């Protein structure tokens, strides 16, 4: 007959279950403790501090010569001689073109002869009036005749002078567009003349900056024609009027140009530097822009971070001026901002100590 099989009693099973429950609960609690605390984010921080800061105003301007003129003829005549070549540098009053004037020279000689005769007649009449041999009214007529003859001589000389075209000032000549034998008329272009030893650059500045403009402020200019070259100048004048259409005022800068690199008509990127001041500055990578919100991550005393909403000013060379939102002495996260959340703990990587140099083994005696 088969042996009787008996099930364990219920109290025994219950006791066994109670014994296993604490162990299971302990494992779950340990797992919760291990996974519930987020690890500290590794970041790089920097203490915000006041630094010297130069505000700059950027604008585009056009280079103009200090003196510039288009040399033209005053009379209709043929060109006798040309005294320059394209690109020559000339002094003031240097002859540029001589026009033919043979007829005017002959007329001048005739006028000078008439003036000489009139002068002699006047002197003779003066002697006769002193002797009371002629009336004084006749002497007045001779004086008028003499003055008219002298005026004709002056007129002829001026006419001949107009046939000799001179440089009004020292400068560089442009392309020569006339040749000997060519017929020129009043207004015919002979060449351009520019004094570019110093140049002007006129550029517009918004009226909001008008109170900060002053003669003598430092300018820096760059041109695509000369990569890597910065031209230094200063403000020479500020226009007396603000353009009603653009609400901008024209500022004129003066730039030395001894090497003749700047040419009239060139486009120049101009930066106007205002007086240096102290400003709160952060690296640009520390400033986070999300939509319309601008903020930085500020480290609190307990080692966690919070968002600090910022109002920023000018950005320049990887630096940002902070107008409002943080104060000098605040510790700001610079690198690693993308993984942060409010209240998250942070840590900074410790600087690695340089590896120790192996000790030199003592030299063995040979």
ROMI-943849 format. One line per field, with one value per residue (C-alpha): x, y, z; residue in one letter; residue number from 1. Coordinates in pm, whole numbers. Example, Ala and Ser with C-alpha at 12.3 -4.5 7.8 and 13.67 -1.06 7.14 Angstrom:
% ROMI-943849
X = c(1230 | 1367)
Y = c(-450 | -106)
Z = c(780 | 714)
residuo = c(A | S)
num = c(1 | 2)
//
This chain:
% ROMI-943849
X = c(0 | 148 | 284 | 73 | 184 | 130 | 143 | 340 | 127 | 23 | 214 | 539 | 488 | 395 | 705 | 925 | 771 | 828 | 1190 | 1249 | 1065 | 1328 | 1602 | 1400 | 1305 | 1666 | 1772 | 1499 | 1594 | 1958 | 1867 | 1653 | 1931 | 2179 | 1960 | 1767 | 2056 | 2170 | 2550 | 2707 | 2758 | 3122 | 3154 | 3399 | 3318 | 3450 | 3398 | 3235 | 3449 | 3465 | 3706 | 3817 | 3577 | 3575 | 3241 | 3267 | 3039 | 3071 | 2979 | 3067 | 3230 | 3370 | 3725 | 3759 | 4073 | 4158 | 4161 | 4016 | 3955 | 3889 | 4129 | 3950 | 4017 | 3877 | 3896 | 3857 | 4199 | 4426 | 4672 | 5029 | 5215 | 5130 | 5368 | 5263 | 5194 | 4922 | 4981 | 5246 | 5281 | 5302 | 5369 | 5138 | 5140 | 5321 | 5235 | 5010 | 4903 | 4995 | 4742 | 4826 | 4822 | 5010 | 4725 | 4691 | 5065 | 5046 | 4745 | 4933 | 5228 | 4991 | 4814 | 5144 | 5252 | 4925 | 4965 | 5320 | 5205 | 4916 | 5153 | 5385 | 5094 | 4977 | 5322 | 5356 | 5014 | 5104 | 5401 | 5187 | 4921 | 5191 | 5281 | 4913 | 4941 | 4649 | 4328 | 4308 | 4011 | 4240 | 4480 | 4189 | 4108 | 4469 | 4463 | 4149 | 4306 | 4618 | 4415 | 4207 | 4521 | 4670 | 4348 | 4358 | 4713 | 4602 | 4311 | 4536 | 4780 | 4496 | 4374 | 4720 | 4740 | 4421 | 4609 | 4861 | 4685 | 4855 | 4805 | 4604 | 4765 | 5012 | 4875 | 4853 | 4722 | 4481 | 4466 | 4571 | 4287 | 4429 | 4713 | 4903 | 4698 | 4361 | 4096 | 3967 | 3671 | 3561 | 3479 | 3690 | 3851 | 4230 | 4289 | 4190 | 4408 | 4383 | 4575 | 4578 | 4860 | 4569 | 4217 | 3870 | 3615 | 3253 | 3026 | 2676 | 2616 | 2266 | 2143 | 2120 | 2501 | 2511 | 2582 | 2888 | 3053 | 3344 | 3629 | 3951 | 3796 | 4000 | 3898 | 4010 | 3941 | 3971 | 3934 | 3893 | 4166 | 4420 | 4334 | 4481 | 4575 | 4416 | 4422 | 4423 | 4258 | 4051 | 3724 | 3785 | 3428 | 3064 | 2795 | 2574 | 2257 | 2087 | 1937 | 1560 | 1513 | 1774 | 1798 | 2175 | 2449 | 2752 | 3089 | 3412 | 3729 | 4081 | 4331 | 4704 | 4787 | 5159 | 5189 | 4897 | 4714 | 4378 | 4230 | 3929 | 3611 | 3722 | 3476 | 3609 | 3472 | 3512 | 3503 | 3475 | 3610 | 3452 | 3644 | 3738 | 3519 | 3468 | 3205 | 3091 | 3208 | 3150 | 3282 | 3029 | 3000 | 2867 | 2560 | 2273 | 2013 | 1684 | 1421 | 1391 | 1542 | 1905 | 2051 | 2356 | 2395 | 2494 | 2646 | 2485 | 2655 | 2535 | 2705 | 2388 | 2304 | 2024 | 1922 | 2012 | 1824 | 2059 | 2037 | 2342 | 2506 | 2774 | 2946 | 3305 | 3588 | 3419 | 3321 | 2976 | 2897 | 2637 | 2414 | 2183 | 2119 | 2439 | 2690 | 3065 | 3181 | 2911 | 3045 | 2914 | 2927 | 3133 | 3165 | 2908 | 2593 | 2400 | 2352 | 2241 | 1898 | 1791 | 1898 | 2150 | 2476 | 2800 | 3165 | 3477 | 3754 | 4060 | 4378 | 4606 | 4938 | 5233 | 5390 | 5688 | 6018 | 6201 | 6491 | 6827 | 7025 | 7363 | 7646 | 7843 | 8211 | 8371)
Y = c(0 | 340 | 555 | 852 | 1194 | 1487 | 1858 | 2095 | 2278 | 2636 | 2794 | 2652 | 2805 | 3142 | 3148 | 3068 | 3354 | 3603 | 3499 | 3564 | 3901 | 4114 | 3999 | 4091 | 4427 | 4501 | 4436 | 4666 | 4946 | 4918 | 4931 | 5243 | 5415 | 5337 | 5461 | 5748 | 5995 | 6162 | 6188 | 6536 | 6695 | 6763 | 7127 | 7414 | 7734 | 8086 | 8368 | 8672 | 8984 | 9343 | 9399 | 9694 | 9725 | 9942 | 10002 | 10006 | 10135 | 9962 | 10122 | 10121 | 10427 | 10542 | 10671 | 11026 | 11221 | 11514 | 11732 | 11618 | 11795 | 11716 | 11923 | 12079 | 12337 | 12691 | 12786 | 12623 | 12552 | 12274 | 12103 | 12212 | 12009 | 11761 | 11776 | 11466 | 11095 | 10888 | 10833 | 11103 | 11282 | 11657 | 11961 | 12257 | 12491 | 12233 | 12275 | 11999 | 12107 | 12397 | 12499 | 12668 | 13048 | 13206 | 13441 | 13552 | 13616 | 13845 | 14026 | 14073 | 14235 | 14475 | 14559 | 14622 | 14861 | 15052 | 15070 | 15205 | 15473 | 15571 | 15600 | 15832 | 16050 | 16083 | 16185 | 16443 | 16582 | 16607 | 16829 | 17048 | 17093 | 17211 | 17476 | 17555 | 17477 | 17226 | 17196 | 16961 | 16784 | 16672 | 16523 | 16331 | 16185 | 16072 | 15911 | 15714 | 15602 | 15482 | 15290 | 15120 | 15011 | 14867 | 14681 | 14523 | 14406 | 14245 | 14080 | 13935 | 13803 | 13634 | 13480 | 13341 | 13219 | 13018 | 12831 | 12704 | 12458 | 12417 | 12178 | 12360 | 12154 | 11871 | 11524 | 11218 | 11244 | 10993 | 10867 | 11112 | 11150 | 11415 | 11417 | 11689 | 11823 | 11740 | 12011 | 12088 | 12305 | 12450 | 12153 | 11899 | 11666 | 11668 | 11437 | 11387 | 11511 | 11374 | 11454 | 11116 | 11175 | 11178 | 11057 | 11114 | 10843 | 10950 | 10697 | 10712 | 10659 | 10608 | 10908 | 10695 | 10722 | 11098 | 11187 | 10962 | 11110 | 11350 | 11481 | 11288 | 10947 | 10653 | 10479 | 10147 | 10061 | 9742 | 9676 | 9361 | 9497 | 9461 | 9152 | 9155 | 9525 | 9771 | 10141 | 10374 | 10716 | 10952 | 11144 | 11485 | 11620 | 11533 | 11666 | 11942 | 11773 | 11438 | 11286 | 11293 | 10988 | 10755 | 10912 | 10894 | 11153 | 11152 | 11125 | 11206 | 11019 | 11128 | 10854 | 10897 | 10737 | 10777 | 10442 | 10530 | 10204 | 10373 | 10503 | 10728 | 10526 | 10224 | 10072 | 10069 | 9885 | 10137 | 10073 | 10369 | 10304 | 10484 | 10561 | 10256 | 10165 | 9878 | 9618 | 9274 | 9035 | 8665 | 8425 | 8397 | 8018 | 8071 | 8258 | 8029 | 8149 | 7953 | 8129 | 8478 | 8378 | 8456 | 8307 | 8157 | 7878 | 8019 | 7794 | 7818 | 7771 | 7408 | 7313 | 7305 | 7532 | 7774 | 7972 | 8341 | 8542 | 8792 | 9120 | 9138 | 9427 | 9420 | 9102 | 9120 | 8869 | 8584 | 8804 | 8931 | 9233 | 9153 | 9446 | 9275 | 8932 | 8845 | 9024 | 9028 | 8733 | 8490 | 8155 | 8082 | 7759 | 7815 | 7470 | 7191 | 7404 | 7175 | 6895 | 7108 | 7133 | 7357 | 7211 | 6971 | 6919 | 6989 | 6905 | 7032 | 6811 | 6822 | 6936 | 6642 | 6663 | 6644 | 6299 | 6258 | 6235 | 5907 | 5944 | 5926 | 5619 | 5699 | 5659 | 5345 | 5361 | 5196)
Z = c(0 | -87 | 184 | 292 | 143 | 369 | 262 | 483 | 719 | 638 | 928 | 796 | 450 | 594 | 809 | 512 | 310 | 589 | 608 | 233 | 222 | 403 | 168 | -137 | 6 | 85 | -272 | -411 | -174 | -270 | -637 | -579 | -391 | -665 | -953 | -790 | -730 | -1056 | -1096 | -1087 | -1429 | -1513 | -1629 | -1642 | -1453 | -1435 | -1189 | -1349 | -1308 | -1424 | -1713 | -1929 | -2222 | -2534 | -2702 | -3081 | -3356 | -3693 | -4025 | -4394 | -4548 | -4881 | -4917 | -5049 | -5133 | -4910 | -5224 | -5555 | -5885 | -6249 | -6459 | -6758 | -7027 | -7005 | -7373 | -7711 | -7856 | -7981 | -7747 | -7811 | -7544 | -7267 | -6969 | -6771 | -6793 | -6629 | -6257 | -6216 | -5884 | -5945 | -5731 | -5695 | -6000 | -6213 | -6586 | -6717 | -7067 | -7294 | -7558 | -7885 | -7856 | -8148 | -8234 | -7874 | -7850 | -8156 | -8012 | -7685 | -7860 | -8039 | -7715 | -7537 | -7816 | -7785 | -7409 | -7445 | -7688 | -7459 | -7162 | -7361 | -7470 | -7110 | -6983 | -7262 | -7182 | -6811 | -6903 | -7128 | -6861 | -6624 | -6880 | -6931 | -7303 | -7312 | -7117 | -6820 | -6982 | -7263 | -7009 | -6854 | -7193 | -7241 | -6893 | -6983 | -7310 | -7126 | -6864 | -7134 | -7320 | -7004 | -6932 | -7278 | -7210 | -6882 | -7061 | -7331 | -7073 | -6883 | -7209 | -7275 | -6914 | -6969 | -7239 | -6986 | -6753 | -6413 | -6122 | -5854 | -5575 | -5525 | -5588 | -5808 | -6163 | -6310 | -6667 | -6940 | -7190 | -7427 | -7677 | -7863 | -8153 | -7995 | -7991 | -7644 | -7546 | -7211 | -6984 | -7174 | -6917 | -6920 | -6620 | -6258 | -5972 | -5617 | -5303 | -5123 | -4877 | -4631 | -4709 | -4569 | -4498 | -4452 | -4278 | -4123 | -3751 | -3604 | -3408 | -3090 | -3069 | -3133 | -2768 | -2772 | -3084 | -3052 | -3264 | -3201 | -3132 | -3260 | -3583 | -3730 | -4094 | -4296 | -4667 | -4873 | -5098 | -4815 | -4607 | -4258 | -4273 | -4028 | -4111 | -3812 | -3814 | -3605 | -3622 | -3780 | -3791 | -3724 | -3956 | -3817 | -3943 | -3891 | -4206 | -4157 | -4382 | -4228 | -3878 | -3909 | -3887 | -4116 | -3944 | -4127 | -4041 | -4131 | -4222 | -4297 | -4630 | -4681 | -4863 | -5098 | -5022 | -4982 | -5306 | -5357 | -5404 | -5198 | -4949 | -4592 | -4289 | -4009 | -3634 | -3398 | -3049 | -2757 | -2434 | -2229 | -1931 | -1686 | -1779 | -1665 | -1937 | -1996 | -2261 | -2541 | -2498 | -2143 | -2271 | -2377 | -2626 | -2640 | -2847 | -2703 | -2369 | -2292 | -1977 | -1809 | -1556 | -1216 | -951 | -607 | -273 | -245 | -572 | -783 | -1075 | -1151 | -1458 | -1449 | -1712 | -1877 | -2061 | -2283 | -2465 | -2730 | -2847 | -2960 | -3016 | -2829 | -2534 | -2429 | -2218 | -1948 | -1859 | -1611 | -1455 | -1270 | -1052 | -1028 | -821 | -941 | -1058 | -1408 | -1607 | -1919 | -2078 | -2054 | -2047 | -2282 | -2024 | -1729 | -1566 | -1276 | -945 | -1097 | -907 | -1088 | -1049 | -1216 | -1349 | -1131 | -1295 | -1352 | -1178 | -1414 | -1432 | -1206 | -1384 | -1320 | -1085 | -1250 | -1153 | -1006 | -1243 | -1186 | -1159 | -1441)
residuo = c(X | X | X | X | X | X | X | X | X | X | X | X | X | X | X | X | X | X | X | X | X | X | X | X | X | X | X | X | X | X | X | X | X | X | X | X | X | X | X | X | X | X | X | X | X | X | X | X | X | X | X | X | X | X | X | X | X | X | X | X | X | X | X | X | X | X | X | X | X | X | X | X | X | X | X | X | X | X | X | X | X | X | X | X | X | X | X | X | X | X | X | X | X | X | X | X | X | X | X | X | X | X | X | X | X | X | X | X | X | X | X | X | X | X | X | X | X | X | X | X | X | X | X | X | X | X | X | X | X | X | X | X | X | X | X | X | X | X | X | X | X | X | X | X | X | X | X | X | X | X | X | X | X | X | X | X | X | X | X | X | X | X | X | X | X | X | X | X | X | X | X | X | X | X | X | X | X | X | X | X | X | X | X | X | X | X | X | X | X | X | X | X | X | X | X | X | X | X | X | X | X | X | X | X | X | X | X | X | X | X | X | X | X | X | X | X | X | X | X | X | X | X | X | X | X | X | X | X | X | X | X | X | X | X | X | X | X | X | X | X | X | X | X | X | X | X | X | X | X | X | X | X | X | X | X | X | X | X | X | X | X | X | X | X | X | X | X | X | X | X | X | X | X | X | X | X | X | X | X | X | X | X | X | X | X | X | X | X | X | X | X | X | X | X | X | X | X | X | X | X | X | X | X | X | X | X | X | X | X | X | X | X | X | X | X | X | X | X | X | X | X | X | X | X | X | X | X | X | X | X | X | X | X | X | X | X | X | X | X | X | X | X | X | X | X | X | X | X | X | X | X | X | X | X | X | X | X | X | X | X | X | X | X | X | X | X)
num = c(1 | 2 | 3 | 4 | 5 | 6 | 7 | 8 | 9 | 10 | 11 | 12 | 13 | 14 | 15 | 16 | 17 | 18 | 19 | 20 | 21 | 22 | 23 | 24 | 25 | 26 | 27 | 28 | 29 | 30 | 31 | 32 | 33 | 34 | 35 | 36 | 37 | 38 | 39 | 40 | 41 | 42 | 43 | 44 | 45 | 46 | 47 | 48 | 49 | 50 | 51 | 52 | 53 | 54 | 55 | 56 | 57 | 58 | 59 | 60 | 61 | 62 | 63 | 64 | 65 | 66 | 67 | 68 | 69 | 70 | 71 | 72 | 73 | 74 | 75 | 76 | 77 | 78 | 79 | 80 | 81 | 82 | 83 | 84 | 85 | 86 | 87 | 88 | 89 | 90 | 91 | 92 | 93 | 94 | 95 | 96 | 97 | 98 | 99 | 100 | 101 | 102 | 103 | 104 | 105 | 106 | 107 | 108 | 109 | 110 | 111 | 112 | 113 | 114 | 115 | 116 | 117 | 118 | 119 | 120 | 121 | 122 | 123 | 124 | 125 | 126 | 127 | 128 | 129 | 130 | 131 | 132 | 133 | 134 | 135 | 136 | 137 | 138 | 139 | 140 | 141 | 142 | 143 | 144 | 145 | 146 | 147 | 148 | 149 | 150 | 151 | 152 | 153 | 154 | 155 | 156 | 157 | 158 | 159 | 160 | 161 | 162 | 163 | 164 | 165 | 166 | 167 | 168 | 169 | 170 | 171 | 172 | 173 | 174 | 175 | 176 | 177 | 178 | 179 | 180 | 181 | 182 | 183 | 184 | 185 | 186 | 187 | 188 | 189 | 190 | 191 | 192 | 193 | 194 | 195 | 196 | 197 | 198 | 199 | 200 | 201 | 202 | 203 | 204 | 205 | 206 | 207 | 208 | 209 | 210 | 211 | 212 | 213 | 214 | 215 | 216 | 217 | 218 | 219 | 220 | 221 | 222 | 223 | 224 | 225 | 226 | 227 | 228 | 229 | 230 | 231 | 232 | 233 | 234 | 235 | 236 | 237 | 238 | 239 | 240 | 241 | 242 | 243 | 244 | 245 | 246 | 247 | 248 | 249 | 250 | 251 | 252 | 253 | 254 | 255 | 256 | 257 | 258 | 259 | 260 | 261 | 262 | 263 | 264 | 265 | 266 | 267 | 268 | 269 | 270 | 271 | 272 | 273 | 274 | 275 | 276 | 277 | 278 | 279 | 280 | 281 | 282 | 283 | 284 | 285 | 286 | 287 | 288 | 289 | 290 | 291 | 292 | 293 | 294 | 295 | 296 | 297 | 298 | 299 | 300 | 301 | 302 | 303 | 304 | 305 | 306 | 307 | 308 | 309 | 310 | 311 | 312 | 313 | 314 | 315 | 316 | 317 | 318 | 319 | 320 | 321 | 322 | 323 | 324 | 325 | 326 | 327 | 328 | 329 | 330 | 331 | 332 | 333 | 334 | 335 | 336 | 337 | 338 | 339 | 340 | 341 | 342 | 343 | 344 | 345 | 346 | 347 | 348 | 349 | 350 | 351 | 352 | 353 | 354 | 355 | 356 | 357 | 358 | 359 | 360 | 361 | 362 | 363 | 364 | 365 | 366)
//
